[in-house]
Amino acid sequence: MLEISASDQYLTASADVGLLDIYDALPSGLYPPFPPVELPGGLGGLVSRGGFAQTFFFGAEVLGLTFTAPSGRQVVAGGRTVKNVQGYDLTRPFVGSFGALGHAETVTLRLRPGLASAHHSRPGTLEEAREDLMASRARFVWQDGDTLHACHFGHVREVQAAMEQFGGAPDLARPDHRAAFAGGMGVGEGGPLRDLRFGWQDGGAVPTMPALFARVAASL
Amino acid sequence: MLEISASDQYLTASADVGLLDIYDALPSGLYPPFPPVELPGGLGGLVSRGGFAQTFFFGAEVLGLTFTAPSGRQVVAGGRTVKNVQGYDLTRPFVGSFGALGHAETVTLRLRPGLASAHHSRPGTLEEAREDLMASRARFVWQDGDTLHACHFGHVREVQAAMEQFGGAPDLARPDHRAAFAGGMGVGEGGPLRDLRFGWQDGGAVPTMPALFARVAASL
């Protein structure tokens, strides 16, 4: 299931829909809060891990979701528009909970408009370029092996400025990284991908969960 | 306590600091996620109610907080920068929980830059102007009695455009609304203030809490 509302700028999709399937389905000029790569677990996996490569707060882009809690309870959280968020919010704690709150069934994402978009890559590592990249205007920045990537969408001049600042050359590839994470996309050093939050390695390791969050998870 | 980091664009303050005290303390060119009005409970009250008058997702502007849960437990949630949000997030459920998760001790808010700012008012009601205001570019829109207010900050031309669209005339007042909510700032019709989410009336009434959110609150 994949429904797109261009007028209200959101999409609702089954959690198992692939990230590149979403790119293929979107009308021109509307963009999702992730770069054009395929990652394990599709949209649901992405939300469970708290996004990939973004330089903004990913949680605000998830407008609502339905999920099955560890107890088996079906949970409906959030809404479909930015302006109807009214409080008592169970959407945001699910985002980046690495499975602790259960697994998503459907996800509603905010879409954002852009008159232009670009994806550049160049040799380099996040570690050596970290300060530059923290100040980057690009919406997405990540490292794949020894190559750095930056993506941006928005006004034409804003996209040009972000790409000039980053350097490199246009990259039209839309890589499928699923084979590199046969055991699950986990957090840790030495893996094939890295963004400003985490190194991502095969095996599905999750960050240490605070005890209080475990209490919340057990309550659902 | 009120600490401002202009370079990292955040502030951390005691929950009881007033909203206008924050305006007074900010350097020029940096703005908080609320308009220049005083409301009951200061910063902590504002966060507990999920903000006031914003046309954006207020939860993303609260980078972290410390709060006392109903159990008496002290909770430290979130961080101080946008890019260190790592998941297992207990900040966002607190925002707009109307006291169900306890009361805030300190709050860290994102600040945003603006080269210009403006506040206009004009006769009118949100009900009759709702469609126009939903499409408004103004960051804050609210109704006080029979008067509509709009505030914006950002680039000079963006501020001009938002105020031209809204109409009215510049309003330099920074009203203190606390006396109108002697029994607490609650949700409901017929009160003195209204924004795109709620009518706000004296007495401290809260929206109906979903049963599942009550389970989360009891777990903390």
Interface residues (C-beta under 8 A of the other chain):
Chain A: R49 G50 T55 F56 F57 F58 G59 A60 R73 V75 V82 K83 N84 V85 Q86 G87 Y88 D89 L90 T91 R92 P93 V95 G96 S97 F98 A100 M134 L196 R197 F198 P207 M209 P210 L212 F213 R215 V216 A218 S219 L220
Chain B: R49 G50 T55 F56 F57 F58 G59 A60 R73 V75 V82 K83 N84 V85 Q86 G87 Y88 D89 L90 T91 R92 P93 V95 G96 S97 F98 A100 M134 L196 R197 F198 P207 M209 P210 L212 F213 R215 V216 A218 S219 L220
